[in-house]
Amino acid sequence: MKGIREKFTIRITDSGMVVLSEEGKSLHFTAGEALMLLDILKNEEPKLKQMAEEARPMPIQIHV
């Protein structure tokens, strides 16, 4: 089994949010855009959790 690896970093800046990939690519969001993305992700959370559960190779849960 492969170890958990960080694929991207999220940084909050003075102007909003930046998502940086390990390849050096980036996505920039204004504060308003970041809040809209957060709202969308909150609404899709149950579906995303189900998809992640189904994609898991082993029945192990990590709670933070």
CHARMM-style PDB file with segment names, atoms N, HN, CA, C and O in Angstrom:
ATOM      1  N   MET     1       0.843  -1.176   0.000  1.00  0.00      PROA
ATOM      2  CA  MET     1       0.000   0.000   0.000  1.00  0.00      PROA
ATOM      3  C   MET     1       0.887   1.238   0.000  1.00  0.00      PROA
ATOM      4  O   MET     1       1.874   1.294   0.734  1.00  0.00      PROA
ATOM      5  N   LYS     2       0.551   2.214  -0.804  1.00  0.00      PROA
ATOM      6  HN  LYS     2      -0.251   2.169  -1.401  1.00  0.00      PROA
ATOM      7  CA  LYS     2       1.323   3.450  -0.887  1.00  0.00      PROA
ATOM      8  C   LYS     2       0.995   4.364   0.285  1.00  0.00      PROA
ATOM      9  O   LYS     2      -0.123   4.354   0.799  1.00  0.00      PROA
ATOM     10  N   GLY     3       1.980   5.155   0.704  1.00  0.00      PROA
ATOM     11  HN  GLY     3       2.889   5.163   0.287  1.00  0.00      PROA
ATOM     12  CA  GLY     3       1.769   6.104   1.776  1.00  0.00      PROA
ATOM     13  C   GLY     3       0.965   7.301   1.298  1.00  0.00      PROA
ATOM     14  O   GLY     3       0.854   7.547   0.097  1.00  0.00      PROA
ATOM     15  N   ILE     4       0.416   8.031   2.231  1.00  0.00      PROA
ATOM     16  HN  ILE     4       0.506   7.830   3.207  1.00  0.00      PROA
ATOM     17  CA  ILE     4      -0.341   9.245   1.897  1.00  0.00      PROA
ATOM     18  C   ILE     4       0.654  10.314   1.478  1.00  0.00      PROA
ATOM     19  O   ILE     4       1.676  10.512   2.134  1.00  0.00      PROA
ATOM     20  N   ARG     5       0.354  10.998   0.387  1.00  0.00      PROA
ATOM     21  HN  ARG     5      -0.476  10.837  -0.146  1.00  0.00      PROA
ATOM     22  CA  ARG     5       1.266  11.982  -0.171  1.00  0.00      PROA
ATOM     23  C   ARG     5       0.505  13.283  -0.417  1.00  0.00      PROA
ATOM     24  O   ARG     5      -0.617  13.269  -0.922  1.00  0.00      PROA
ATOM     25  N   GLU     6       1.114  14.385  -0.061  1.00  0.00      PROA
ATOM     26  HN  GLU     6       2.025  14.397   0.349  1.00  0.00      PROA
ATOM     27  CA  GLU     6       0.501  15.693  -0.284  1.00  0.00      PROA
ATOM     28  C   GLU     6       0.630  16.039  -1.760  1.00  0.00      PROA
ATOM     29  O   GLU     6       1.738  16.114  -2.291  1.00  0.00      PROA
ATOM     30  N   LYS     7      -0.515  16.253  -2.430  1.00  0.00      PROA
ATOM     31  HN  LYS     7      -1.415  16.193  -1.999  1.00  0.00      PROA
ATOM     32  CA  LYS     7      -0.500  16.548  -3.860  1.00  0.00      PROA
ATOM     33  C   LYS     7      -0.612  18.039  -4.147  1.00  0.00      PROA
ATOM     34  O   LYS     7      -0.246  18.500  -5.229  1.00  0.00      PROA
ATOM     35  N   PHE     8      -1.120  18.791  -3.173  1.00  0.00      PROA
ATOM     36  HN  PHE     8      -1.417  18.417  -2.294  1.00  0.00      PROA
ATOM     37  CA  PHE     8      -1.246  20.227  -3.363  1.00  0.00      PROA
ATOM     38  C   PHE     8      -1.267  20.921  -2.012  1.00  0.00      PROA
ATOM     39  O   PHE     8      -1.477  20.296  -0.972  1.00  0.00      PROA
ATOM     40  N   THR     9      -1.042  22.236  -2.054  1.00  0.00      PROA
ATOM     41  HN  THR     9      -0.871  22.743  -2.899  1.00  0.00      PROA
ATOM     42  CA  THR     9      -1.040  23.065  -0.851  1.00  0.00      PROA
ATOM     43  C   THR     9      -2.036  24.192  -1.057  1.00  0.00      PROA
ATOM     44  O   THR     9      -2.108  24.773  -2.140  1.00  0.00      PROA
ATOM     45  N   ILE    10      -2.795  24.500  -0.036  1.00  0.00      PROA
ATOM     46  HN  ILE    10      -2.737  24.028   0.844  1.00  0.00      PROA
ATOM     47  CA  ILE    10      -3.737  25.618  -0.083  1.00  0.00      PROA
ATOM     48  C   ILE    10      -3.203  26.719   0.809  1.00  0.00      PROA
ATOM     49  O   ILE    10      -2.885  26.483   1.975  1.00  0.00      PROA
ATOM     50  N   ARG    11      -3.104  27.919   0.265  1.00  0.00      PROA
ATOM     51  HN  ARG    11      -3.362  28.111  -0.681  1.00  0.00      PROA
ATOM     52  CA  ARG    11      -2.620  29.067   1.030  1.00  0.00      PROA
ATOM     53  C   ARG    11      -3.671  30.169   1.006  1.00  0.00      PROA
ATOM     54  O   ARG    11      -4.235  30.489  -0.041  1.00  0.00      PROA
ATOM     55  N   ILE    12      -3.921  30.736   2.165  1.00  0.00      PROA
ATOM     56  HN  ILE    12      -3.464  30.476   3.015  1.00  0.00      PROA
ATOM     57  CA  ILE    12      -4.798  31.895   2.268  1.00  0.00      PROA
ATOM     58  C   ILE    12      -3.903  33.130   2.182  1.00  0.00      PROA
ATOM     59  O   ILE    12      -2.934  33.258   2.931  1.00  0.00      PROA
ATOM     60  N   THR    13      -4.234  34.033   1.264  1.00  0.00      PROA
ATOM     61  HN  THR    13      -5.021  33.929   0.656  1.00  0.00      PROA
ATOM     62  CA  THR    13      -3.431  35.237   1.046  1.00  0.00      PROA
ATOM     63  C   THR    13      -4.243  36.483   1.387  1.00  0.00      PROA
ATOM     64  O   THR    13      -5.413  36.386   1.757  1.00  0.00      PROA
ATOM     65  N   ASP    14      -3.625  37.635   1.263  1.00  0.00      PROA
ATOM     66  HN  ASP    14      -2.674  37.713   0.963  1.00  0.00      PROA
ATOM     67  CA  ASP    14      -4.329  38.898   1.517  1.00  0.00      PROA
ATOM     68  C   ASP    14      -5.483  39.115   0.539  1.00  0.00      PROA
ATOM     69  O   ASP    14      -6.457  39.794   0.863  1.00  0.00      PROA
ATOM     70  N   SER    15      -5.370  38.536  -0.660  1.00  0.00      PROA
ATOM     71  HN  SER    15      -4.579  37.985  -0.923  1.00  0.00      PROA
ATOM     72  CA  SER    15      -6.402  38.754  -1.676  1.00  0.00      PROA
ATOM     73  C   SER    15      -7.371  37.590  -1.840  1.00  0.00      PROA
ATOM     74  O   SER    15      -8.353  37.712  -2.573  1.00  0.00      PROA
ATOM     75  N   GLY    16      -7.119  36.461  -1.172  1.00  0.00      PROA
ATOM     76  HN  GLY    16      -6.322  36.362  -0.577  1.00  0.00      PROA
ATOM     77  CA  GLY    16      -8.015  35.318  -1.307  1.00  0.00      PROA
ATOM     78  C   GLY    16      -7.327  34.009  -0.992  1.00  0.00      PROA
ATOM     79  O   GLY    16      -6.840  33.802   0.119  1.00  0.00      PROA
ATOM     80  N   MET    17      -7.288  33.116  -1.985  1.00  0.00      PROA
ATOM     81  HN  MET    17      -7.684  33.284  -2.888  1.00  0.00      PROA
ATOM     82  CA  MET    17      -6.746  31.772  -1.777  1.00  0.00      PROA
ATOM     83  C   MET    17      -5.990  31.320  -3.017  1.00  0.00      PROA
ATOM     84  O   MET    17      -6.359  31.650  -4.145  1.00  0.00      PROA
ATOM     85  N   VAL    18      -4.916  30.552  -2.785  1.00  0.00      PROA
ATOM     86  HN  VAL    18      -4.617  30.284  -1.869  1.00  0.00      PROA
ATOM     87  CA  VAL    18      -4.128  29.978  -3.871  1.00  0.00      PROA
ATOM     88  C   VAL    18      -3.999  28.485  -3.603  1.00  0.00      PROA
ATOM     89  O   VAL    18      -3.688  28.072  -2.486  1.00  0.00      PROA
ATOM     90  N   VAL    19      -4.242  27.672  -4.641  1.00  0.00      PROA
ATOM     91  HN  VAL    19      -4.495  28.008  -5.549  1.00  0.00      PROA
ATOM     92  CA  VAL    19      -4.037  26.230  -4.567  1.00  0.00      PROA
ATOM     93  C   VAL    19      -2.815  25.936  -5.427  1.00  0.00      PROA
ATOM     94  O   VAL    19      -2.815  26.211  -6.627  1.00  0.00      PROA
ATOM     95  N   LEU    20      -1.764  25.373  -4.809  1.00  0.00      PROA
ATOM     96  HN  LEU    20      -1.763  25.150  -3.834  1.00  0.00      PROA
ATOM     97  CA  LEU    20      -0.508  25.097  -5.497  1.00  0.00      PROA
ATOM     98  C   LEU    20      -0.326  23.590  -5.640  1.00  0.00      PROA
ATOM     99  O   LEU    20      -0.445  22.851  -4.663  1.00  0.00      PROA
ATOM    100  N   SER    21      -0.035  23.132  -6.870  1.00  0.00      PROA
ATOM    101  HN  SER    21       0.062  23.732  -7.664  1.00  0.00      PROA
ATOM    102  CA  SER    21       0.222  21.703  -7.085  1.00  0.00      PROA
ATOM    103  C   SER    21       1.703  21.436  -6.881  1.00  0.00      PROA
ATOM    104  O   SER    21       2.522  22.354  -6.874  1.00  0.00      PROA
ATOM    105  N   GLU    22       2.031  20.151  -6.713  1.00  0.00      PROA
ATOM    106  HN  GLU    22       1.365  19.405  -6.719  1.00  0.00      PROA
ATOM    107  CA  GLU    22       3.433  19.801  -6.527  1.00  0.00      PROA
ATOM    108  C   GLU    22       4.236  20.022  -7.810  1.00  0.00      PROA
ATOM    109  O   GLU    22       5.465  20.077  -7.759  1.00  0.00      PROA
ATOM    110  N   GLU    23       3.566  20.150  -8.956  1.00  0.00      PROA
ATOM    111  HN  GLU    23       2.568  20.106  -8.997  1.00  0.00      PROA
ATOM    112  CA  GLU    23       4.248  20.437 -10.221  1.00  0.00      PROA
ATOM    113  C   GLU    23       4.511  21.931 -10.414  1.00  0.00      PROA
ATOM    114  O   GLU    23       5.163  22.327 -11.380  1.00  0.00      PROA
ATOM    115  N   GLY    24       4.005  22.761  -9.498  1.00  0.00      PROA
ATOM    116  HN  GLY    24       3.475  22.439  -8.713  1.00  0.00      PROA
ATOM    117  CA  GLY    24       4.216  24.192  -9.594  1.00  0.00      PROA
ATOM    118  C   GLY    24       3.080  24.962 -10.243  1.00  0.00      PROA
ATOM    119  O   GLY    24       3.166  26.182 -10.386  1.00  0.00      PROA
ATOM    120  N   LYS    25       2.017  24.274 -10.640  1.00  0.00      PROA
ATOM    121  HN  LYS    25       1.947  23.283 -10.524  1.00  0.00      PROA
ATOM    122  CA  LYS    25       0.859  24.961 -11.206  1.00  0.00      PROA
ATOM    123  C   LYS    25       0.033  25.543 -10.060  1.00  0.00      PROA
ATOM    124  O   LYS    25       0.102  25.064  -8.928  1.00  0.00      PROA
ATOM    125  N   SER    26      -0.750  26.583 -10.367  1.00  0.00      PROA
ATOM    126  HN  SER    26      -0.806  26.972 -11.286  1.00  0.00      PROA
ATOM    127  CA  SER    26      -1.530  27.206  -9.304  1.00  0.00      PROA
ATOM    128  C   SER    26      -2.892  27.678  -9.795  1.00  0.00      PROA
ATOM    129  O   SER    26      -3.078  27.999 -10.969  1.00  0.00      PROA
ATOM    130  N   LEU    27      -3.831  27.711  -8.867  1.00  0.00      PROA
ATOM    131  HN  LEU    27      -3.680  27.451  -7.913  1.00  0.00      PROA
ATOM    132  CA  LEU    27      -5.163  28.270  -9.089  1.00  0.00      PROA
ATOM    133  C   LEU    27      -5.332  29.404  -8.086  1.00  0.00      PROA
ATOM    134  O   LEU    27      -5.090  29.215  -6.894  1.00  0.00      PROA
ATOM    135  N   HSD    28      -5.740  30.565  -8.546  1.00  0.00      PROA
ATOM    136  HN  HSD    28      -5.937  30.718  -9.515  1.00  0.00      PROA
ATOM    137  CA  HSD    28      -5.937  31.725  -7.685  1.00  0.00      PROA
ATOM    138  C   HSD    28      -7.426  32.036  -7.587  1.00  0.00      PROA
ATOM    139  O   HSD    28      -8.124  32.075  -8.601  1.00  0.00      PROA
ATOM    140  N   PHE    29      -7.910  32.254  -6.373  1.00  0.00      PROA
ATOM    141  HN  PHE    29      -7.344  32.222  -5.550  1.00  0.00      PROA
ATOM    142  CA  PHE    29      -9.307  32.588  -6.126  1.00  0.00      PROA
ATOM    143  C   PHE    29      -9.385  33.869  -5.305  1.00  0.00      PROA
ATOM    144  O   PHE    29      -8.626  34.043  -4.352  1.00  0.00      PROA
ATOM    145  N   THR    30     -10.294  34.763  -5.668  1.00  0.00      PROA
ATOM    146  HN  THR    30     -10.911  34.621  -6.442  1.00  0.00      PROA
ATOM    147  CA  THR    30     -10.568  35.906  -4.802  1.00  0.00      PROA
ATOM    148  C   THR    30     -11.276  35.368  -3.559  1.00  0.00      PROA
ATOM    149  O   THR    30     -11.687  34.208  -3.534  1.00  0.00      PROA
ATOM    150  N   ALA    31     -11.420  36.193  -2.542  1.00  0.00      PROA
ATOM    151  HN  ALA    31     -11.086  37.136  -2.562  1.00  0.00      PROA
ATOM    152  CA  ALA    31     -12.106  35.756  -1.325  1.00  0.00      PROA
ATOM    153  C   ALA    31     -13.538  35.319  -1.645  1.00  0.00      PROA
ATOM    154  O   ALA    31     -14.002  34.303  -1.127  1.00  0.00      PROA
ATOM    155  N   GLY    32     -14.232  36.065  -2.482  1.00  0.00      PROA
ATOM    156  HN  GLY    32     -13.855  36.891  -2.903  1.00  0.00      PROA
ATOM    157  CA  GLY    32     -15.603  35.719  -2.860  1.00  0.00      PROA
ATOM    158  C   GLY    32     -15.678  34.407  -3.610  1.00  0.00      PROA
ATOM    159  O   GLY    32     -16.570  33.597  -3.358  1.00  0.00      PROA
ATOM    160  N   GLU    33     -14.747  34.187  -4.536  1.00  0.00      PROA
ATOM    161  HN  GLU    33     -14.023  34.846  -4.741  1.00  0.00      PROA
ATOM    162  CA  GLU    33     -14.720  32.927  -5.286  1.00  0.00      PROA
ATOM    163  C   GLU    33     -14.415  31.748  -4.360  1.00  0.00      PROA
ATOM    164  O   GLU    33     -15.010  30.679  -4.497  1.00  0.00      PROA
ATOM    165  N   ALA    34     -13.495  31.942  -3.423  1.00  0.00      PROA
ATOM    166  HN  ALA    34     -13.012  32.810  -3.312  1.00  0.00      PROA
ATOM    167  CA  ALA    34     -13.150  30.879  -2.472  1.00  0.00      PROA
ATOM    168  C   ALA    34     -14.351  30.519  -1.608  1.00  0.00      PROA
ATOM    169  O   ALA    34     -14.574  29.345  -1.312  1.00  0.00      PROA
ATOM    170  N   LEU    35     -15.124  31.519  -1.203  1.00  0.00      PROA
ATOM    171  HN  LEU    35     -14.943  32.472  -1.443  1.00  0.00      PROA
ATOM    172  CA  LEU    35     -16.319  31.242  -0.403  1.00  0.00      PROA
ATOM    173  C   LEU    35     -17.382  30.499  -1.214  1.00  0.00      PROA
ATOM    174  O   LEU    35     -18.064  29.623  -0.682  1.00  0.00      PROA
ATOM    175  N   MET    36     -17.526  30.839  -2.487  1.00  0.00      PROA
ATOM    176  HN  MET    36     -16.972  31.550  -2.920  1.00  0.00      PROA
ATOM    177  CA  MET    36     -18.466  30.110  -3.349  1.00  0.00      PROA
ATOM    178  C   MET    36     -18.025  28.658  -3.496  1.00  0.00      PROA
ATOM    179  O   MET    36     -18.858  27.754  -3.441  1.00  0.00      PROA
ATOM    180  N   LEU    37     -16.715  28.419  -3.683  1.00  0.00      PROA
ATOM    181  HN  LEU    37     -16.038  29.153  -3.728  1.00  0.00      PROA
ATOM    182  CA  LEU    37     -16.190  27.061  -3.779  1.00  0.00      PROA
ATOM    183  C   LEU    37     -16.442  26.295  -2.482  1.00  0.00      PROA
ATOM    184  O   LEU    37     -16.838  25.130  -2.519  1.00  0.00      PROA
ATOM    185  N   LEU    38     -16.220  26.931  -1.351  1.00  0.00      PROA
ATOM    186  HN  LEU    38     -15.898  27.878  -1.321  1.00  0.00      PROA
ATOM    187  CA  LEU    38     -16.481  26.301  -0.060  1.00  0.00      PROA
ATOM    188  C   LEU    38     -17.948  25.902   0.077  1.00  0.00      PROA
ATOM    189  O   LEU    38     -18.252  24.813   0.563  1.00  0.00      PROA
ATOM    190  N   ASP    39     -18.843  26.765  -0.343  1.00  0.00      PROA
ATOM    191  HN  ASP    39     -18.596  27.649  -0.738  1.00  0.00      PROA
ATOM    192  CA  ASP    39     -20.272  26.470  -0.282  1.00  0.00      PROA
ATOM    193  C   ASP    39     -20.625  25.272  -1.161  1.00  0.00      PROA
ATOM    194  O   ASP    39     -21.399  24.406  -0.753  1.00  0.00      PROA
ATOM    195  N   ILE    40     -20.064  25.225  -2.353  1.00  0.00      PROA
ATOM    196  HN  ILE    40     -19.435  25.928  -2.684  1.00  0.00      PROA
ATOM    197  CA  ILE    40     -20.308  24.102  -3.264  1.00  0.00      PROA
ATOM    198  C   ILE    40     -19.796  22.807  -2.653  1.00  0.00      PROA
ATOM    199  O   ILE    40     -20.486  21.788  -2.693  1.00  0.00      PROA
ATOM    200  N   LEU    41     -18.593  22.835  -2.087  1.00  0.00      PROA
ATOM    201  HN  LEU    41     -18.033  23.663  -2.055  1.00  0.00      PROA
ATOM    202  CA  LEU    41     -18.023  21.627  -1.492  1.00  0.00      PROA
ATOM    203  C   LEU    41     -18.825  21.157  -0.288  1.00  0.00      PROA
ATOM    204  O   LEU    41     -18.986  19.954  -0.085  1.00  0.00      PROA
ATOM    205  N   LYS    42     -19.326  22.083   0.505  1.00  0.00      PROA
ATOM    206  HN  LYS    42     -19.195  23.061   0.340  1.00  0.00      PROA
ATOM    207  CA  LYS    42     -20.172  21.708   1.646  1.00  0.00      PROA
ATOM    208  C   LYS    42     -21.442  21.013   1.165  1.00  0.00      PROA
ATOM    209  O   LYS    42     -21.871  20.022   1.756  1.00  0.00      PROA
ATOM    210  N   ASN    43     -22.042  21.528   0.098  1.00  0.00      PROA
ATOM    211  HN  ASN    43     -21.694  22.333  -0.382  1.00  0.00      PROA
ATOM    212  CA  ASN    43     -23.259  20.919  -0.438  1.00  0.00      PROA
ATOM    213  C   ASN    43     -22.996  19.545  -1.046  1.00  0.00      PROA
ATOM    214  O   ASN    43     -23.876  18.685  -1.025  1.00  0.00      PROA
ATOM    215  N   GLU    44     -21.817  19.330  -1.580  1.00  0.00      PROA
ATOM    216  HN  GLU    44     -21.102  20.029  -1.597  1.00  0.00      PROA
ATOM    217  CA  GLU    44     -21.467  18.063  -2.227  1.00  0.00      PROA
ATOM    218  C   GLU    44     -20.766  17.093  -1.275  1.00  0.00      PROA
ATOM    219  O   GLU    44     -20.406  15.989  -1.682  1.00  0.00      PROA
ATOM    220  N   GLU    45     -20.568  17.483  -0.029  1.00  0.00      PROA
ATOM    221  HN  GLU    45     -20.860  18.380   0.301  1.00  0.00      PROA
ATOM    222  CA  GLU    45     -19.814  16.658   0.926  1.00  0.00      PROA
ATOM    223  C   GLU    45     -20.331  15.225   1.053  1.00  0.00      PROA
ATOM    224  O   GLU    45     -19.521  14.300   0.998  1.00  0.00      PROA
ATOM    225  N   PRO    46     -21.636  14.992   1.220  1.00  0.00      PROA
ATOM    226  CA  PRO    46     -22.095  13.600   1.352  1.00  0.00      PROA
ATOM    227  C   PRO    46     -21.740  12.738   0.133  1.00  0.00      PROA
ATOM    228  O   PRO    46     -21.324  11.589   0.281  1.00  0.00      PROA
ATOM    229  N   LYS    47     -21.906  13.296  -1.063  1.00  0.00      PROA
ATOM    230  HN  LYS    47     -22.244  14.230  -1.183  1.00  0.00      PROA
ATOM    231  CA  LYS    47     -21.587  12.550  -2.281  1.00  0.00      PROA
ATOM    232  C   LYS    47     -20.085  12.285  -2.367  1.00  0.00      PROA
ATOM    233  O   LYS    47     -19.672  11.190  -2.748  1.00  0.00      PROA
ATOM    234  N   LEU    48     -19.269  13.275  -2.018  1.00  0.00      PROA
ATOM    235  HN  LEU    48     -19.605  14.165  -1.709  1.00  0.00      PROA
ATOM    236  CA  LEU    48     -17.818  13.105  -2.060  1.00  0.00      PROA
ATOM    237  C   LEU    48     -17.354  12.056  -1.054  1.00  0.00      PROA
ATOM    238  O   LEU    48     -16.465  11.259  -1.352  1.00  0.00      PROA
ATOM    239  N   LYS    49     -17.958  12.056   0.141  1.00  0.00      PROA
ATOM    240  HN  LYS    49     -18.680  12.704   0.382  1.00  0.00      PROA
ATOM    241  CA  LYS    49     -17.604  11.053   1.149  1.00  0.00      PROA
ATOM    242  C   LYS    49     -17.953   9.652   0.653  1.00  0.00      PROA
ATOM    243  O   LYS    49     -17.177   8.714   0.840  1.00  0.00      PROA
ATOM    244  N   GLN    50     -19.111   9.509   0.026  1.00  0.00      PROA
ATOM    245  HN  GLN    50     -19.741  10.271  -0.126  1.00  0.00      PROA
ATOM    246  CA  GLN    50     -19.531   8.210  -0.503  1.00  0.00      PROA
ATOM    247  C   GLN    50     -18.568   7.743  -1.591  1.00  0.00      PROA
ATOM    248  O   GLN    50     -18.172   6.578  -1.615  1.00  0.00      PROA
ATOM    249  N   MET    51     -18.195   8.649  -2.486  1.00  0.00      PROA
ATOM    250  HN  MET    51     -18.517   9.596  -2.466  1.00  0.00      PROA
ATOM    251  CA  MET    51     -17.269   8.301  -3.557  1.00  0.00      PROA
ATOM    252  C   MET    51     -15.913   7.877  -2.990  1.00  0.00      PROA
ATOM    253  O   MET    51     -15.315   6.912  -3.466  1.00  0.00      PROA
ATOM    254  N   ALA    52     -15.430   8.595  -1.980  1.00  0.00      PROA
ATOM    255  HN  ALA    52     -15.916   9.379  -1.594  1.00  0.00      PROA
ATOM    256  CA  ALA    52     -14.149   8.250  -1.355  1.00  0.00      PROA
ATOM    257  C   ALA    52     -14.239   6.902  -0.657  1.00  0.00      PROA
ATOM    258  O   ALA    52     -13.304   6.104  -0.718  1.00  0.00      PROA
ATOM    259  N   GLU    53     -15.351   6.648   0.000  1.00  0.00      PROA
ATOM    260  HN  GLU    53     -16.111   7.296   0.050  1.00  0.00      PROA
ATOM    261  CA  GLU    53     -15.567   5.367   0.677  1.00  0.00      PROA
ATOM    262  C   GLU    53     -15.529   4.215  -0.321  1.00  0.00      PROA
ATOM    263  O   GLU    53     -14.915   3.182  -0.056  1.00  0.00      PROA
ATOM    264  N   GLU    54     -16.170   4.385  -1.446  1.00  0.00      PROA
ATOM    265  HN  GLU    54     -16.668   5.225  -1.662  1.00  0.00      PROA
ATOM    266  CA  GLU    54     -16.218   3.340  -2.466  1.00  0.00      PROA
ATOM    267  C   GLU    54     -14.868   3.130  -3.149  1.00  0.00      PROA
ATOM    268  O   GLU    54     -14.581   2.030  -3.622  1.00  0.00      PROA
ATOM    269  N   ALA    55     -14.048   4.158  -3.205  1.00  0.00      PROA
ATOM    270  HN  ALA    55     -14.282   5.051  -2.820  1.00  0.00      PROA
ATOM    271  CA  ALA    55     -12.751   4.074  -3.865  1.00  0.00      PROA
ATOM    272  C   ALA    55     -11.654   3.534  -2.951  1.00  0.00      PROA
ATOM    273  O   ALA    55     -10.561   3.213  -3.418  1.00  0.00      PROA
ATOM    274  N   ARG    56     -11.938   3.432  -1.660  1.00  0.00      PROA
ATOM    275  HN  ARG    56     -12.826   3.693  -1.281  1.00  0.00      PROA
ATOM    276  CA  ARG    56     -10.948   2.967  -0.693  1.00  0.00      PROA
ATOM    277  C   ARG    56     -10.580   1.510  -0.947  1.00  0.00      PROA
ATOM    278  O   ARG    56     -11.467   0.672  -1.104  1.00  0.00      PROA
ATOM    279  N   PRO    57      -9.276   1.192  -0.991  1.00  0.00      PROA
ATOM    280  CA  PRO    57      -8.886  -0.192  -1.225  1.00  0.00      PROA
ATOM    281  C   PRO    57      -9.119  -1.100  -0.014  1.00  0.00      PROA
ATOM    282  O   PRO    57      -9.346  -2.300  -0.173  1.00  0.00      PROA
ATOM    283  N   MET    58      -9.065  -0.536   1.183  1.00  0.00      PROA
ATOM    284  HN  MET    58      -8.881   0.439   1.312  1.00  0.00      PROA
ATOM    285  CA  MET    58      -9.255  -1.316   2.408  1.00  0.00      PROA
ATOM    286  C   MET    58     -10.204  -0.581   3.339  1.00  0.00      PROA
ATOM    287  O   MET    58     -10.234   0.650   3.340  1.00  0.00      PROA
ATOM    288  N   PRO    59     -10.972  -1.304   4.122  1.00  0.00      PROA
ATOM    289  CA  PRO    59     -11.925  -0.651   5.042  1.00  0.00      PROA
ATOM    290  C   PRO    59     -11.253  -0.055   6.284  1.00  0.00      PROA
ATOM    291  O   PRO    59     -11.455  -0.538   7.398  1.00  0.00      PROA
ATOM    292  N   ILE    60     -10.460   0.990   6.083  1.00  0.00      PROA
ATOM    293  HN  ILE    60     -10.296   1.382   5.177  1.00  0.00      PROA
ATOM    294  CA  ILE    60      -9.777   1.678   7.185  1.00  0.00      PROA
ATOM    295  C   ILE    60     -10.250   3.119   7.167  1.00  0.00      PROA
ATOM    296  O   ILE    60     -10.317   3.743   6.108  1.00  0.00      PROA
ATOM    297  N   GLN    61     -10.576   3.643   8.328  1.00  0.00      PROA
ATOM    298  HN  GLN    61     -10.522   3.136   9.188  1.00  0.00      PROA
ATOM    299  CA  GLN    61     -10.995   5.044   8.413  1.00  0.00      PROA
ATOM    300  C   GLN    61      -9.993   5.822   9.260  1.00  0.00      PROA
ATOM    301  O   GLN    61      -9.542   5.348  10.303  1.00  0.00      PROA
ATOM    302  N   ILE    62      -9.653   7.017   8.798  1.00  0.00      PROA
ATOM    303  HN  ILE    62     -10.019   7.402   7.951  1.00  0.00      PROA
ATOM    304  CA  ILE    62      -8.784   7.927   9.545  1.00  0.00      PROA
ATOM    305  C   ILE    62      -9.599   9.143   9.902  1.00  0.00      PROA
ATOM    306  O   ILE    62     -10.117   9.834   9.024  1.00  0.00      PROA
ATOM    307  N   HSD    63      -9.716   9.408  11.194  1.00  0.00      PROA
ATOM    308  HN  HSD    63      -9.296   8.846  11.907  1.00  0.00      PROA
ATOM    309  CA  HSD    63     -10.466  10.583  11.655  1.00  0.00      PROA
ATOM    310  C   HSD    63      -9.489  11.592  12.241  1.00  0.00      PROA
ATOM    311  O   HSD    63      -8.630  11.238  13.049  1.00  0.00      PROA
ATOM    312  N   VAL    64      -9.621  12.836  11.835  1.00  0.00      PROA
ATOM    313  HN  VAL    64     -10.318  13.123  11.178  1.00  0.00      PROA
ATOM    314  CA  VAL    64      -8.741  13.894  12.327  1.00  0.00      PROA
ATOM    315  C   VAL    64      -9.538  14.846  13.178  1.00  0.00      PROA
ATOM    316  OT1 VAL    64      -8.989  15.818  13.697  1.00  0.00      PROA
TER     317      VAL     64
END
